[in-house]
Amino acid sequence: MVEELSGNMKKVYDAMVKKGATSEGKAKGMEDIVREAKIPKGVVANSINELIKKKLVKRKAGEKTAKYYLIG
């Protein structure tokens, strides 16, 4: 499944790997992913939503902001 990713979705996925967002306890916020991926926040948000649909990323509701981590 991961091999099929392209463009911004791949950048976001790779950024999450680099940031270590590999489990619920290590989930990262949107800003961390935006900084690592070096693409606009809106693009990251859209890519994360697509990755969630593909069941590669899970959203964890935080106290102030949501955090995301890889499950694929």
PQR file of N, CA, C, O and H, with PARSE charges and radii, in Angstrom:
ATOM      1  N   MET A   1       0.827  -1.205   0.000 -0.4000 1.5000
ATOM      2  CA  MET A   1       0.000   0.000   0.000 -0.0000 2.0000
ATOM      3  C   MET A   1       0.862   1.255   0.000  0.5500 1.7000
ATOM      4  O   MET A   1       0.599   2.198  -0.746 -0.5500 1.4000
ATOM      5  N   VAL A   2       1.905   1.261   0.852 -0.4000 1.5000
ATOM      6  CA  VAL A   2       2.773   2.434   0.956 -0.0000 2.0000
ATOM      7  C   VAL A   2       3.474   2.710  -0.374  0.5500 1.7000
ATOM      8  O   VAL A   2       3.713   3.866  -0.723 -0.5500 1.4000
ATOM      9  H   VAL A   2       2.118   0.495   1.458  0.4000 1.0000
ATOM     10  N   GLU A   3       3.801   1.655  -1.112 -0.4000 1.5000
ATOM     11  CA  GLU A   3       4.493   1.814  -2.390 -0.0000 2.0000
ATOM     12  C   GLU A   3       3.645   2.602  -3.390  0.5500 1.7000
ATOM     13  O   GLU A   3       4.180   3.224  -4.307 -0.5500 1.4000
ATOM     14  H   GLU A   3       3.607   0.716  -0.828  0.4000 1.0000
ATOM     15  N   GLU A   4       2.334   2.573  -3.214 -0.4000 1.5000
ATOM     16  CA  GLU A   4       1.427   3.243  -4.153 -0.0000 2.0000
ATOM     17  C   GLU A   4       1.339   4.755  -3.918  0.5500 1.7000
ATOM     18  O   GLU A   4       0.797   5.476  -4.756 -0.5500 1.4000
ATOM     19  H   GLU A   4       1.899   2.067  -2.469  0.4000 1.0000
ATOM     20  N   LEU A   5       1.858   5.237  -2.801 -0.4000 1.5000
ATOM     21  CA  LEU A   5       1.751   6.659  -2.490 -0.0000 2.0000
ATOM     22  C   LEU A   5       2.609   7.483  -3.438  0.5500 1.7000
ATOM     23  O   LEU A   5       3.680   7.054  -3.866 -0.5500 1.4000
ATOM     24  H   LEU A   5       2.298   4.652  -2.120  0.4000 1.0000
ATOM     25  N   SER A   6       2.117   8.667  -3.753 -0.4000 1.5000
ATOM     26  CA  SER A   6       2.895   9.531  -4.637 -0.0000 2.0000
ATOM     27  C   SER A   6       2.748  10.981  -4.205  0.5500 1.7000
ATOM     28  O   SER A   6       1.858  11.322  -3.426 -0.5500 1.4000
ATOM     29  H   SER A   6       1.246   9.015  -3.405  0.4000 1.0000
ATOM     30  N   GLY A   7       3.618  11.818  -4.713 -0.4000 1.5000
ATOM     31  CA  GLY A   7       3.521  13.255  -4.493 -0.0000 2.0000
ATOM     32  C   GLY A   7       3.465  13.649  -3.034  0.5500 1.7000
ATOM     33  O   GLY A   7       4.271  13.190  -2.224 -0.5500 1.4000
ATOM     34  H   GLY A   7       4.341  11.541  -5.345  0.4000 1.0000
ATOM     35  N   ASN A   8       2.504  14.508  -2.699 -0.4000 1.5000
ATOM     36  CA  ASN A   8       2.418  15.057  -1.355 -0.0000 2.0000
ATOM     37  C   ASN A   8       2.070  14.006  -0.305  0.5500 1.7000
ATOM     38  O   ASN A   8       2.509  14.103   0.841 -0.5500 1.4000
ATOM     39  H   ASN A   8       1.850  14.881  -3.357  0.4000 1.0000
ATOM     40  N   MET A   9       1.284  13.004  -0.692 -0.4000 1.5000
ATOM     41  CA  MET A   9       0.955  11.960   0.281 -0.0000 2.0000
ATOM     42  C   MET A   9       2.220  11.227   0.708  0.5500 1.7000
ATOM     43  O   MET A   9       2.390  10.893   1.881 -0.5500 1.4000
ATOM     44  H   MET A   9       0.928  12.925  -1.623  0.4000 1.0000
ATOM     45  N   LYS A  10       3.095  10.982  -0.244 -0.4000 1.5000
ATOM     46  CA  LYS A  10       4.365  10.309   0.077 -0.0000 2.0000
ATOM     47  C   LYS A  10       5.223  11.213   0.962  0.5500 1.7000
ATOM     48  O   LYS A  10       5.841  10.737   1.913 -0.5500 1.4000
ATOM     49  H   LYS A  10       2.957  11.254  -1.197  0.4000 1.0000
ATOM     50  N   LYS A  11       5.266  12.512   0.658 -0.4000 1.5000
ATOM     51  CA  LYS A  11       6.039  13.459   1.474 -0.0000 2.0000
ATOM     52  C   LYS A  11       5.542  13.477   2.914  0.5500 1.7000
ATOM     53  O   LYS A  11       6.337  13.478   3.854 -0.5500 1.4000
ATOM     54  H   LYS A  11       4.764  12.899  -0.116  0.4000 1.0000
ATOM     55  N   VAL A  12       4.226  13.490   3.076 -0.4000 1.5000
ATOM     56  CA  VAL A  12       3.637  13.512   4.425 -0.0000 2.0000
ATOM     57  C   VAL A  12       3.937  12.207   5.155  0.5500 1.7000
ATOM     58  O   VAL A  12       4.310  12.221   6.328 -0.5500 1.4000
ATOM     59  H   VAL A  12       3.581  13.489   2.312  0.4000 1.0000
ATOM     60  N   TYR A  13       3.777  11.087   4.467 -0.4000 1.5000
ATOM     61  CA  TYR A  13       4.061   9.777   5.072 -0.0000 2.0000
ATOM     62  C   TYR A  13       5.523   9.711   5.512  0.5500 1.7000
ATOM     63  O   TYR A  13       5.827   9.305   6.634 -0.5500 1.4000
ATOM     64  H   TYR A  13       3.474  11.075   3.514  0.4000 1.0000
ATOM     65  N   ASP A  14       6.425  10.118   4.611 -0.4000 1.5000
ATOM     66  CA  ASP A  14       7.852  10.095   4.923 -0.0000 2.0000
ATOM     67  C   ASP A  14       8.189  11.027   6.085  0.5500 1.7000
ATOM     68  O   ASP A  14       9.026  10.699   6.925 -0.5500 1.4000
ATOM     69  H   ASP A  14       6.178  10.448   3.700  0.4000 1.0000
ATOM     70  N   ALA A  15       7.536  12.189   6.131 -0.4000 1.5000
ATOM     71  CA  ALA A  15       7.759  13.138   7.230 -0.0000 2.0000
ATOM     72  C   ALA A  15       7.341  12.514   8.557  0.5500 1.7000
ATOM     73  O   ALA A  15       8.012  12.697   9.573 -0.5500 1.4000
ATOM     74  H   ALA A  15       6.856  12.456   5.448  0.4000 1.0000
ATOM     75  N   MET A  16       6.243  11.783   8.545 -0.4000 1.5000
ATOM     76  CA  MET A  16       5.779  11.135   9.775 -0.0000 2.0000
ATOM     77  C   MET A  16       6.740  10.029  10.210  0.5500 1.7000
ATOM     78  O   MET A  16       6.957   9.824  11.405 -0.5500 1.4000
ATOM     79  H   MET A  16       5.699  11.634   7.720  0.4000 1.0000
ATOM     80  N   VAL A  17       7.314   9.321   9.240 -0.4000 1.5000
ATOM     81  CA  VAL A  17       8.309   8.295   9.564 -0.0000 2.0000
ATOM     82  C   VAL A  17       9.528   8.967  10.201  0.5500 1.7000
ATOM     83  O   VAL A  17      10.019   8.512  11.235 -0.5500 1.4000
ATOM     84  H   VAL A  17       7.138   9.488   8.269  0.4000 1.0000
ATOM     85  N   LYS A  18      10.015  10.048   9.585 -0.4000 1.5000
ATOM     86  CA  LYS A  18      11.191  10.763  10.109 -0.0000 2.0000
ATOM     87  C   LYS A  18      10.947  11.313  11.504  0.5500 1.7000
ATOM     88  O   LYS A  18      11.844  11.306  12.346 -0.5500 1.4000
ATOM     89  H   LYS A  18       9.616  10.417   8.745  0.4000 1.0000
ATOM     90  N   LYS A  19       9.729  11.790  11.750 -0.4000 1.5000
ATOM     91  CA  LYS A  19       9.383  12.346  13.062 -0.0000 2.0000
ATOM     92  C   LYS A  19       9.138  11.253  14.097  0.5500 1.7000
ATOM     93  O   LYS A  19       9.025  11.542  15.288 -0.5500 1.4000
ATOM     94  H   LYS A  19       8.999  11.796  11.066  0.4000 1.0000
ATOM     95  N   GLY A  20       9.057  10.011  13.656 -0.4000 1.5000
ATOM     96  CA  GLY A  20       8.858   8.896  14.578 -0.0000 2.0000
ATOM     97  C   GLY A  20       7.424   8.706  15.031  0.5500 1.7000
ATOM     98  O   GLY A  20       7.179   8.141  16.097 -0.5500 1.4000
ATOM     99  H   GLY A  20       9.148   9.776  12.688  0.4000 1.0000
ATOM    100  N   ALA A  21       6.467   9.175  14.229 -0.4000 1.5000
ATOM    101  CA  ALA A  21       5.043   9.051  14.581 -0.0000 2.0000
ATOM    102  C   ALA A  21       4.551   7.647  14.234  0.5500 1.7000
ATOM    103  O   ALA A  21       3.704   7.465  13.359 -0.5500 1.4000
ATOM    104  H   ALA A  21       6.666   9.635  13.363  0.4000 1.0000
ATOM    105  N   THR A  22       5.101   6.661  14.940 -0.4000 1.5000
ATOM    106  CA  THR A  22       4.866   5.273  14.571 -0.0000 2.0000
ATOM    107  C   THR A  22       3.924   4.533  15.514  0.5500 1.7000
ATOM    108  O   THR A  22       3.628   3.358  15.298 -0.5500 1.4000
ATOM    109  H   THR A  22       5.789   6.809  15.650  0.4000 1.0000
ATOM    110  N   SER A  23       3.451   5.211  16.556 -0.4000 1.5000
ATOM    111  CA  SER A  23       2.489   4.588  17.469 -0.0000 2.0000
ATOM    112  C   SER A  23       1.663   5.679  18.136  0.5500 1.7000
ATOM    113  O   SER A  23       1.991   6.862  18.045 -0.5500 1.4000
ATOM    114  H   SER A  23       3.692   6.166  16.731  0.4000 1.0000
ATOM    115  N   GLU A  24       0.598   5.277  18.801 -0.4000 1.5000
ATOM    116  CA  GLU A  24      -0.292   6.246  19.434 -0.0000 2.0000
ATOM    117  C   GLU A  24       0.462   7.118  20.440  0.5500 1.7000
ATOM    118  O   GLU A  24       0.206   8.318  20.542 -0.5500 1.4000
ATOM    119  H   GLU A  24       0.332   4.316  18.876  0.4000 1.0000
ATOM    120  N   GLY A  25       1.377   6.520  21.169 -0.4000 1.5000
ATOM    121  CA  GLY A  25       2.152   7.260  22.157 -0.0000 2.0000
ATOM    122  C   GLY A  25       3.135   8.244  21.553  0.5500 1.7000
ATOM    123  O   GLY A  25       3.596   9.161  22.232 -0.5500 1.4000
ATOM    124  H   GLY A  25       1.585   5.546  21.085  0.4000 1.0000
ATOM    125  N   LYS A  26       3.458   8.060  20.283 -0.4000 1.5000
ATOM    126  CA  LYS A  26       4.418   8.933  19.601 -0.0000 2.0000
ATOM    127  C   LYS A  26       3.744   9.813  18.551  0.5500 1.7000
ATOM    128  O   LYS A  26       4.414  10.376  17.686 -0.5500 1.4000
ATOM    129  H   LYS A  26       3.083   7.315  19.731  0.4000 1.0000
ATOM    130  N   ALA A  27       2.428   9.930  18.629 -0.4000 1.5000
ATOM    131  CA  ALA A  27       1.663  10.704  17.645 -0.0000 2.0000
ATOM    132  C   ALA A  27       2.157  12.147  17.573  0.5500 1.7000
ATOM    133  O   ALA A  27       2.543  12.723  18.591 -0.5500 1.4000
ATOM    134  H   ALA A  27       1.884   9.472  19.332  0.4000 1.0000
ATOM    135  N   LYS A  28       2.147  12.729  16.385 -0.4000 1.5000
ATOM    136  CA  LYS A  28       2.638  14.095  16.158 -0.0000 2.0000
ATOM    137  C   LYS A  28       1.502  15.002  15.707  0.5500 1.7000
ATOM    138  O   LYS A  28       0.554  14.563  15.056 -0.5500 1.4000
ATOM    139  H   LYS A  28       1.834  12.261  15.558  0.4000 1.0000
ATOM    140  N   GLY A  29       1.617  16.255  16.061 -0.4000 1.5000
ATOM    141  CA  GLY A  29       0.634  17.245  15.651 -0.0000 2.0000
ATOM    142  C   GLY A  29       0.859  17.702  14.219  0.5500 1.7000
ATOM    143  O   GLY A  29       1.910  17.443  13.633 -0.5500 1.4000
ATOM    144  H   GLY A  29       2.387  16.611  16.590  0.4000 1.0000
ATOM    145  N   MET A  30      -0.116  18.369  13.671 -0.4000 1.5000
ATOM    146  CA  MET A  30      -0.071  18.865  12.299 -0.0000 2.0000
ATOM    147  C   MET A  30       1.153  19.757  12.065  0.5500 1.7000
ATOM    148  O   MET A  30       1.823  19.626  11.040 -0.5500 1.4000
ATOM    149  H   MET A  30      -0.969  18.579  14.148  0.4000 1.0000
ATOM    150  N   GLU A  31       1.448  20.656  12.998 -0.4000 1.5000
ATOM    151  CA  GLU A  31       2.575  21.594  12.818 -0.0000 2.0000
ATOM    152  C   GLU A  31       3.900  20.861  12.666  0.5500 1.7000
ATOM    153  O   GLU A  31       4.727  21.241  11.838 -0.5500 1.4000
ATOM    154  H   GLU A  31       0.904  20.762  13.830  0.4000 1.0000
ATOM    155  N   ASP A  32       4.109  19.810  13.462 -0.4000 1.5000
ATOM    156  CA  ASP A  32       5.345  19.020  13.353 -0.0000 2.0000
ATOM    157  C   ASP A  32       5.471  18.410  11.962  0.5500 1.7000
ATOM    158  O   ASP A  32       6.546  18.419  11.361 -0.5500 1.4000
ATOM    159  H   ASP A  32       3.437  19.502  14.135  0.4000 1.0000
ATOM    160  N   ILE A  33       4.370  17.887  11.464 -0.4000 1.5000
ATOM    161  CA  ILE A  33       4.377  17.221  10.152 -0.0000 2.0000
ATOM    162  C   ILE A  33       4.592  18.256   9.051  0.5500 1.7000
ATOM    163  O   ILE A  33       5.331  18.003   8.099 -0.5500 1.4000
ATOM    164  H   ILE A  33       3.497  17.880  11.952  0.4000 1.0000
ATOM    165  N   VAL A  34       3.953  19.420   9.173 -0.4000 1.5000
ATOM    166  CA  VAL A  34       4.110  20.500   8.182 -0.0000 2.0000
ATOM    167  C   VAL A  34       5.579  20.927   8.106  0.5500 1.7000
ATOM    168  O   VAL A  34       6.133  21.078   7.017 -0.5500 1.4000
ATOM    169  H   VAL A  34       3.353  19.626   9.946  0.4000 1.0000
ATOM    170  N   ARG A  35       6.196  21.120   9.263 -0.4000 1.5000
ATOM    171  CA  ARG A  35       7.612  21.550   9.293 -0.0000 2.0000
ATOM    172  C   ARG A  35       8.520  20.522   8.636  0.5500 1.7000
ATOM    173  O   ARG A  35       9.414  20.877   7.868 -0.5500 1.4000
ATOM    174  H   ARG A  35       5.746  20.998  10.148  0.4000 1.0000
ATOM    175  N   GLU A  36       8.293  19.252   8.938 -0.4000 1.5000
ATOM    176  CA  GLU A  36       9.143  18.191   8.400 -0.0000 2.0000
ATOM    177  C   GLU A  36       8.917  18.002   6.902  0.5500 1.7000
ATOM    178  O   GLU A  36       9.872  17.807   6.150 -0.5500 1.4000
ATOM    179  H   GLU A  36       7.567  18.963   9.562  0.4000 1.0000
ATOM    180  N   ALA A  37       7.654  18.059   6.463 -0.4000 1.5000
ATOM    181  CA  ALA A  37       7.322  17.819   5.054 -0.0000 2.0000
ATOM    182  C   ALA A  37       7.642  19.027   4.167  0.5500 1.7000
ATOM    183  O   ALA A  37       7.835  18.885   2.960 -0.5500 1.4000
ATOM    184  H   ALA A  37       6.878  18.217   7.074  0.4000 1.0000
ATOM    185  N   LYS A  38       7.696  20.216   4.778 -0.4000 1.5000
ATOM    186  CA  LYS A  38       7.991  21.455   4.042 -0.0000 2.0000
ATOM    187  C   LYS A  38       6.990  21.724   2.918  0.5500 1.7000
ATOM    188  O   LYS A  38       7.362  22.160   1.828 -0.5500 1.4000
ATOM    189  H   LYS A  38       7.540  20.331   5.759  0.4000 1.0000
ATOM    190  N   ILE A  39       5.722  21.456   3.203 -0.4000 1.5000
ATOM    191  CA  ILE A  39       4.645  21.795   2.275 -0.0000 2.0000
ATOM    192  C   ILE A  39       3.531  22.485   3.068  0.5500 1.7000
ATOM    193  O   ILE A  39       3.456  22.323   4.286 -0.5500 1.4000
ATOM    194  H   ILE A  39       5.421  21.102   4.088  0.4000 1.0000
ATOM    195  N   PRO A  40       2.672  23.246   2.401 -0.5600 1.5000
ATOM    196  CA  PRO A  40       1.646  24.029   3.114  0.2800 2.0000
ATOM    197  C   PRO A  40       0.706  23.178   3.970  0.5500 1.7000
ATOM    198  O   PRO A  40       0.430  22.021   3.654 -0.5500 1.4000
ATOM    199  N   LYS A  41       0.227  23.774   5.051 -0.4000 1.5000
ATOM    200  CA  LYS A  41      -0.634  23.078   6.016 -0.0000 2.0000
ATOM    201  C   LYS A  41      -1.880  22.479   5.365  0.5500 1.7000
ATOM    202  O   LYS A  41      -2.260  21.352   5.683 -0.5500 1.4000
ATOM    203  H   LYS A  41       0.451  24.714   5.307  0.4000 1.0000
ATOM    204  N   GLY A  42      -2.516  23.215   4.466 -0.4000 1.5000
ATOM    205  CA  GLY A  42      -3.710  22.704   3.798 -0.0000 2.0000
ATOM    206  C   GLY A  42      -3.430  21.446   2.996  0.5500 1.7000
ATOM    207  O   GLY A  42      -4.242  20.521   2.960 -0.5500 1.4000
ATOM    208  H   GLY A  42      -2.208  24.131   4.209  0.4000 1.0000
ATOM    209  N   VAL A  43      -2.272  21.423   2.356 -0.4000 1.5000
ATOM    210  CA  VAL A  43      -1.872  20.256   1.559 -0.0000 2.0000
ATOM    211  C   VAL A  43      -1.610  19.074   2.489  0.5500 1.7000
ATOM    212  O   VAL A  43      -1.997  17.943   2.198 -0.5500 1.4000
ATOM    213  H   VAL A  43      -1.612  22.174   2.385  0.4000 1.0000
ATOM    214  N   VAL A  44      -0.944  19.354   3.618 -0.4000 1.5000
ATOM    215  CA  VAL A  44      -0.683  18.291   4.597 -0.0000 2.0000
ATOM    216  C   VAL A  44      -2.006  17.743   5.138  0.5500 1.7000
ATOM    217  O   VAL A  44      -2.174  16.530   5.256 -0.5500 1.4000
ATOM    218  H   VAL A  44      -0.630  20.273   3.855  0.4000 1.0000
ATOM    219  N   ALA A  45      -2.937  18.631   5.464 -0.4000 1.5000
ATOM    220  CA  ALA A  45      -4.238  18.201   5.994 -0.0000 2.0000
ATOM    221  C   ALA A  45      -4.967  17.304   4.999  0.5500 1.7000
ATOM    222  O   ALA A  45      -5.510  16.266   5.379 -0.5500 1.4000
ATOM    223  H   ALA A  45      -2.801  19.617   5.368  0.4000 1.0000
ATOM    224  N   ASN A  46      -4.981  17.698   3.731 -0.4000 1.5000
ATOM    225  CA  ASN A  46      -5.631  16.881   2.702 -0.0000 2.0000
ATOM    226  C   ASN A  46      -4.952  15.527   2.562  0.5500 1.7000
ATOM    227  O   ASN A  46      -5.613  14.496   2.437 -0.5500 1.4000
ATOM    228  H   ASN A  46      -4.540  18.541   3.422  0.4000 1.0000
ATOM    229  N   SER A  47      -3.620  15.544   2.585 -0.4000 1.5000
ATOM    230  CA  SER A  47      -2.862  14.298   2.451 -0.0000 2.0000
ATOM    231  C   SER A  47      -3.127  13.374   3.634  0.5500 1.7000
ATOM    232  O   SER A  47      -3.291  12.167   3.457 -0.5500 1.4000
ATOM    233  H   SER A  47      -3.083  16.381   2.687  0.4000 1.0000
ATOM    234  N   ILE A  48      -3.169  13.938   4.842 -0.4000 1.5000
ATOM    235  CA  ILE A  48      -3.454  13.127   6.033 -0.0000 2.0000
ATOM    236  C   ILE A  48      -4.849  12.501   5.925  0.5500 1.7000
ATOM    237  O   ILE A  48      -5.031  11.332   6.264 -0.5500 1.4000
ATOM    238  H   ILE A  48      -3.036  14.919   4.986  0.4000 1.0000
ATOM    239  N   ASN A  49      -5.823  13.271   5.458 -0.4000 1.5000
ATOM    240  CA  ASN A  49      -7.168  12.719   5.292 -0.0000 2.0000
ATOM    241  C   ASN A  49      -7.179  11.558   4.302  0.5500 1.7000
ATOM    242  O   ASN A  49      -7.874  10.563   4.510 -0.5500 1.4000
ATOM    243  H   ASN A  49      -5.675  14.220   5.183  0.4000 1.0000
ATOM    244  N   GLU A  50      -6.412  11.688   3.238 -0.4000 1.5000
ATOM    245  CA  GLU A  50      -6.315  10.592   2.261 -0.0000 2.0000
ATOM    246  C   GLU A  50      -5.631   9.369   2.885  0.5500 1.7000
ATOM    247  O   GLU A  50      -6.051   8.234   2.660 -0.5500 1.4000
ATOM    248  H   GLU A  50      -5.847  12.496   3.069  0.4000 1.0000
ATOM    249  N   LEU A  51      -4.580   9.612   3.668 -0.4000 1.5000
ATOM    250  CA  LEU A  51      -3.866   8.511   4.330 -0.0000 2.0000
ATOM    251  C   LEU A  51      -4.769   7.819   5.358  0.5500 1.7000
ATOM    252  O   LEU A  51      -4.677   6.608   5.555 -0.5500 1.4000
ATOM    253  H   LEU A  51      -4.240  10.534   3.851  0.4000 1.0000
ATOM    254  N   ILE A  52      -5.637   8.595   6.008 -0.4000 1.5000
ATOM    255  CA  ILE A  52      -6.599   8.004   6.951 -0.0000 2.0000
ATOM    256  C   ILE A  52      -7.576   7.105   6.188  0.5500 1.7000
ATOM    257  O   ILE A  52      -7.893   6.005   6.640 -0.5500 1.4000
ATOM    258  H   ILE A  52      -5.712   9.579   5.848  0.4000 1.0000
ATOM    259  N   LYS A  53      -8.051   7.578   5.032 -0.4000 1.5000
ATOM    260  CA  LYS A  53      -8.968   6.765   4.212 -0.0000 2.0000
ATOM    261  C   LYS A  53      -8.312   5.465   3.772  0.5500 1.7000
ATOM    262  O   LYS A  53      -8.969   4.430   3.666 -0.5500 1.4000
ATOM    263  H   LYS A  53      -7.793   8.472   4.665  0.4000 1.0000
ATOM    264  N   LYS A  54      -6.995   5.530   3.516 -0.4000 1.5000
ATOM    265  CA  LYS A  54      -6.259   4.342   3.078 -0.0000 2.0000
ATOM    266  C   LYS A  54      -5.854   3.459   4.261  0.5500 1.7000
ATOM    267  O   LYS A  54      -5.193   2.435   4.086 -0.5500 1.4000
ATOM    268  H   LYS A  54      -6.461   6.371   3.603  0.4000 1.0000
ATOM    269  N   LYS A  55      -6.258   3.868   5.466 -0.4000 1.5000
ATOM    270  CA  LYS A  55      -5.955   3.128   6.699 -0.0000 2.0000
ATOM    271  C   LYS A  55      -4.452   3.014   6.958  0.5500 1.7000
ATOM    272  O   LYS A  55      -3.970   1.986   7.434 -0.5500 1.4000
ATOM    273  H   LYS A  55      -6.795   4.700   5.608  0.4000 1.0000
ATOM    274  N   LEU A  56      -3.713   4.090   6.637 -0.4000 1.5000
ATOM    275  CA  LEU A  56      -2.279   4.123   6.913 -0.0000 2.0000
ATOM    276  C   LEU A  56      -1.962   5.040   8.095  0.5500 1.7000
ATOM    277  O   LEU A  56      -0.907   4.927   8.718 -0.5500 1.4000
ATOM    278  H   LEU A  56      -4.104   4.926   6.250  0.4000 1.0000
ATOM    279  N   VAL A  57      -2.888   5.944   8.391 -0.4000 1.5000
ATOM    280  CA  VAL A  57      -2.699   6.913   9.470 -0.0000 2.0000
ATOM    281  C   VAL A  57      -3.944   6.913  10.345  0.5500 1.7000
ATOM    282  O   VAL A  57      -5.060   6.732   9.859 -0.5500 1.4000
ATOM    283  H   VAL A  57      -3.745   6.036   7.885  0.4000 1.0000
ATOM    284  N   LYS A  58      -3.737   7.115  11.629 -0.4000 1.5000
ATOM    285  CA  LYS A  58      -4.859   7.216  12.552 -0.0000 2.0000
ATOM    286  C   LYS A  58      -4.808   8.559  13.257  0.5500 1.7000
ATOM    287  O   LYS A  58      -3.730   9.076  13.552 -0.5500 1.4000
ATOM    288  H   LYS A  58      -2.830   7.262  12.024  0.4000 1.0000
ATOM    289  N   ARG A  59      -5.976   9.117  13.526 -0.4000 1.5000
ATOM    290  CA  ARG A  59      -6.089  10.405  14.208 -0.0000 2.0000
ATOM    291  C   ARG A  59      -6.370  10.153  15.680  0.5500 1.7000
ATOM    292  O   ARG A  59      -7.220   9.339  16.040 -0.5500 1.4000
ATOM    293  H   ARG A  59      -6.851   8.697  13.286  0.4000 1.0000
ATOM    294  N   LYS A  60      -5.643  10.866  16.513 -0.4000 1.5000
ATOM    295  CA  LYS A  60      -5.833  10.757  17.960 -0.0000 2.0000
ATOM    296  C   LYS A  60      -6.242  12.125  18.466  0.5500 1.7000
ATOM    297  O   LYS A  60      -5.490  13.087  18.313 -0.5500 1.4000
ATOM    298  H   LYS A  60      -4.952  11.527  16.220  0.4000 1.0000
ATOM    299  N   ALA A  61      -7.410  12.229  19.061 -0.4000 1.5000
ATOM    300  CA  ALA A  61      -7.872  13.520  19.576 -0.0000 2.0000
ATOM    301  C   ALA A  61      -7.046  13.898  20.803  0.5500 1.7000
ATOM    302  O   ALA A  61      -6.934  13.127  21.756 -0.5500 1.4000
ATOM    303  H   ALA A  61      -8.020  11.447  19.185  0.4000 1.0000
ATOM    304  N   GLY A  62      -6.470  15.100  20.759 -0.4000 1.5000
ATOM    305  CA  GLY A  62      -5.688  15.575  21.884 -0.0000 2.0000
ATOM    306  C   GLY A  62      -6.491  16.587  22.678  0.5500 1.7000
ATOM    307  O   GLY A  62      -7.647  16.859  22.352 -0.5500 1.4000
ATOM    308  H   GLY A  62      -6.561  15.726  19.984  0.4000 1.0000
ATOM    309  N   GLU A  63      -5.888  17.148  23.719 -0.4000 1.5000
ATOM    310  CA  GLU A  63      -6.594  18.139  24.532 -0.0000 2.0000
ATOM    311  C   GLU A  63      -6.882  19.410  23.740  0.5500 1.7000
ATOM    312  O   GLU A  63      -7.983  19.958  23.805 -0.5500 1.4000
ATOM    313  H   GLU A  63      -4.949  16.928  23.983  0.4000 1.0000
ATOM    314  N   LYS A  64      -5.882  19.874  22.993 -0.4000 1.5000
ATOM    315  CA  LYS A  64      -6.070  21.099  22.212 -0.0000 2.0000
ATOM    316  C   LYS A  64      -6.118  20.825  20.714  0.5500 1.7000
ATOM    317  O   LYS A  64      -6.937  21.398  19.996 -0.5500 1.4000
ATOM    318  H   LYS A  64      -4.987  19.429  22.940  0.4000 1.0000
ATOM    319  N   THR A  65      -5.246  19.955  20.254 -0.4000 1.5000
ATOM    320  CA  THR A  65      -5.208  19.656  18.825 -0.0000 2.0000
ATOM    321  C   THR A  65      -5.135  18.143  18.617  0.5500 1.7000
ATOM    322  O   THR A  65      -4.749  17.390  19.511 -0.5500 1.4000
ATOM    323  H   THR A  65      -4.581  19.489  20.838  0.4000 1.0000
ATOM    324  N   ALA A  66      -5.514  17.730  17.426 -0.4000 1.5000
ATOM    325  CA  ALA A  66      -5.426  16.310  17.084 -0.0000 2.0000
ATOM    326  C   ALA A  66      -3.979  15.972  16.783  0.5500 1.7000
ATOM    327  O   ALA A  66      -3.193  16.828  16.375 -0.5500 1.4000
ATOM    328  H   ALA A  66      -5.828  18.342  16.700  0.4000 1.0000
ATOM    329  N   LYS A  67      -3.645  14.722  16.989 -0.4000 1.5000
ATOM    330  CA  LYS A  67      -2.325  14.223  16.631 -0.0000 2.0000
ATOM    331  C   LYS A  67      -2.526  13.016  15.733  0.5500 1.7000
ATOM    332  O   LYS A  67      -3.586  12.390  15.734 -0.5500 1.4000
ATOM    333  H   LYS A  67      -4.283  14.027  17.320  0.4000 1.0000
ATOM    334  N   TYR A  68      -1.499  12.701  14.973 -0.4000 1.5000
ATOM    335  CA  TYR A  68      -1.611  11.642  13.974 -0.0000 2.0000
ATOM    336  C   TYR A  68      -0.437  10.672  14.098  0.5500 1.7000
ATOM    337  O   TYR A  68       0.669  11.064  14.471 -0.5500 1.4000
ATOM    338  H   TYR A  68      -0.638  13.209  14.972  0.4000 1.0000
ATOM    339  N   TYR A  69      -0.692   9.405  13.780 -0.4000 1.5000
ATOM    340  CA  TYR A  69       0.385   8.425  13.796 -0.0000 2.0000
ATOM    341  C   TYR A  69       0.120   7.352  12.733  0.5500 1.7000
ATOM    342  O   TYR A  69      -1.009   7.152  12.283 -0.5500 1.4000
ATOM    343  H   TYR A  69      -1.591   9.087  13.477  0.4000 1.0000
ATOM    344  N   LEU A  70       1.190   6.682  12.357 -0.4000 1.5000
ATOM    345  CA  LEU A  70       1.137   5.679  11.291 -0.0000 2.0000
ATOM    346  C   LEU A  70       0.646   4.346  11.826  0.5500 1.7000
ATOM    347  O   LEU A  70       1.011   3.939  12.929 -0.5500 1.4000
ATOM    348  H   LEU A  70       2.107   6.844  12.722  0.4000 1.0000
ATOM    349  N   ILE A  71      -0.173   3.675  11.053 -0.4000 1.5000
ATOM    350  CA  ILE A  71      -0.614   2.334  11.429 -0.0000 2.0000
ATOM    351  C   ILE A  71      -0.326   1.325  10.316  0.5500 1.7000
ATOM    352  O   ILE A  71      -0.516   0.122  10.492 -0.5500 1.4000
ATOM    353  H   ILE A  71      -0.470   4.005  10.157  0.4000 1.0000
ATOM    354  N   GLY A  72       0.134   1.830   9.169 -0.4000 1.5000
ATOM    355  CA  GLY A  72       0.337   0.958   8.011 -0.0000 2.0000
ATOM    356  C   GLY A  72       1.610   0.190   8.002  0.5500 1.7000
ATOM    357  O   GLY A  72       1.867  -0.569   7.067 -0.5500 1.4000
ATOM    358  H   GLY A  72       0.288   2.807   9.026  0.4000 1.0000
TER
END
